[in-house]
Amino acid sequence: MINSTIISFLYVGVIILIAKILEEGLKKFYIPAFVSIIISGIILGPAVLNFIVPNQSINFLSQLGITFILFLAGAEEFNLNERPNIKLFVASLIQVLIPITFILLFFKLINTENALILVVPLAMTSTGPLARALSDMNISKTKTGTTLFYQAVITEIIFIILFVGFSQKTRILEAFIGTSLVIIAIFALGQIYSKIFSKILYLLKAREIELALIISIILIVGYFSDYYGFNAAISALFLGYLFRDYFKDRQEILERVRGLTYGFFEPIFFADIGLEVVKITANIVIMSLILVGIVLSSKLFSGYLSSDIIKFQNKWLNSWAQTAKGGVDTSLLLISLLSNYITGYQYSFSVLTIAIVAIIFPFVLRKWKLPGEKIENIKLSMPLSTIKVDDYDILHCDSTLSDAAKIFSKRDINEIVVVNRDMVPIGVFSIRSLIDVDPKNYENTMICETYLKQVEVLLYNNTIGEAIRRIKDKDLYVIAIIDKDGKLVFPLYRRDILRIYSR
């Protein structure tokens, strides 16, 4: 008889394979990646085929996944470069109270137990999916995009505080106060913590074990948090924010954490969300559809109402932005189940509700055309010179690795085109090249003293279609667009050209 641990090898392998196949297959229908993976879990699990039954090994990996996903959410999502004003806080509070009230009234009407815990993941707005949607709409750096994002961040933080409080049934007030103080301390003193950690690593000469040390801290802090009654995954979320400034100049370390999390833990985590769904019945489907209507109507109403407070002209855009789902909310939902806060039945209709809303959200926002926004009809036959790329960064031979680190942090890119004094592209500097150099030498190490990848160039009179083919065939991250003299016109990144064409 094969033991459950060995069987888990098969389960995990099948989960990752099927999840990625389904993710690619449903991408053309604009189904969010996490929904595709959840669907794969539902199909493989007890709800449909019953091929994979969640066991301790899968639950353990899933809990690790929750922890690392929330750690990255803290490090990457709560990016408030400016201090929000009081109107944003009031608007965000409205966007919290109205959905909670609507959903709680419904649960009260049908005598649902554990309603306070259940309402948080259903009512909350997720910043991760919203940030991706704003980027796809090309408004993430505008005042409109910033306002939408800031509201989502504030509401998400409030919902996290509520979740921690509601989960501590015997000491709700203590939990509210304690969590609020922790968050205030993190946002106020985050940079100090980051500098202290950097100094410790420097004194220990621990660059080679940097990633291992970070993982150790996440797990150890998680253990002590859980021991003292504070959820381990939620503590990882706050810990991620503490590391935010630390990662700014260490993008290569952040890339390693991303690779581990999104390449391995994420598919297991989202698949386990689907695996935990019980046999789908008519009652579960009906409950899900009713909740979809309540969640959408309450969040649309709260977004529309709060628009007047922040003087946001496009009220319906503000309303639909509040319906973003599929980030921290799914993590809180699985935490609730694994912690026995909610039943399998409650969990199942909640998962379906979030999945349906998550499908509707990007579909609606993708069709949105902002007032005054210029939508160009991009065709494959058009020359590259028709693409306007004014805001970009490059490196010169005498640029330092410190300059490169700042660009990587600011742009969230993995490669930068390097040019000579005549603006002729001579290579591509990769974020991986930073790994071979100690951070203390960043200031005095020149770019051309390190390894440069060969740069792919394309004349500006070539077509957009040719650029797409070149990127696809050679699996390129960036192409240097040059003029007839061989000088750089602009660097063209894979994500940018695909985003432009998708418009």
Order of alpha helices (4+ residues) and beta strands (2+ residues): alpha-alpha-alpha-alpha-alpha-alpha-alpha-alpha-alpha-alpha-alpha-alpha-alpha-alpha-alpha-alpha-alpha-beta-alpha-beta-beta-beta-alpha-beta-beta-alpha
